[in-house]
Amino acid sequence: MKLRFDRNSSWIRTTCVRTCIGATLLLFAPAASSAAPAPAAQTAGGSAAVKADPPFARVYLAIRGCSSCSHCRTSIRQMVRSNSGGGEMRLGDDQVEVRYATPHNVPLRDVIRSLAESRLHDLTLVDVLFEAGGTIALAGDGSATFALAGTGQSFPLVIDRSLSRPAGGGPVRVTAVVDGWRKKGTLSLTAREIRPAG
């Protein structure tokens, strides 16, 4: 049996062209949309949102134990606030954060002690991180000291070999593990991240 296509040949050509154009548009549409720059986040007033600067300093206290019942949460807030020297406190499920918005002597030992020596029966302080802006001074013997910006407060600083040692004493932002809080004596810092400030 011989099939005849001559009557429908123009319809077939038109359909094929439309199909090819449609497939081409579908093929390239995602690529074109992904190449386009994402719109800036808008605030309520219609202007682009600006990322907020970090506070002058932050203390992160990792805790384990009861922090869900209202009694424990109230006790934790009271203990930390009374020893924070004016810092703003935030309480999560397994972490307490104390923020200092502007240059301020941070009573780091007192903040830590408020939880490390807590009498709550099911609360343990696990670890402490400290983040702040300041400068690093390097001594001839290789030791380092981190001085908080705008204050006279400083801490001995250990810089891991994997981190680059900043030169010139320029402003930096340091995130470090706090050492020595389990014993009586001087607190020191072990840097986990050092980046230029600003």
Secondary structure, 3 states (H helix, E strand, C coil): CCCCCCCCHHHHHHHHHHHHHHHHHHHHHHHHHHHCCCCCCECCCCCECCCCCCCCEEEEEEEEECCCCHHHHHHHHHHHHHHCCCCEEEECCCEEEEEECCCCCCCHHHHHHHHHCCCCCCEEEEEEEEEEEEEEEECCCCCEEEEECCCCCEEEEEECCCCCCCCCCCCEEEEEEEECCCCCCCCEEEEEEEEECC
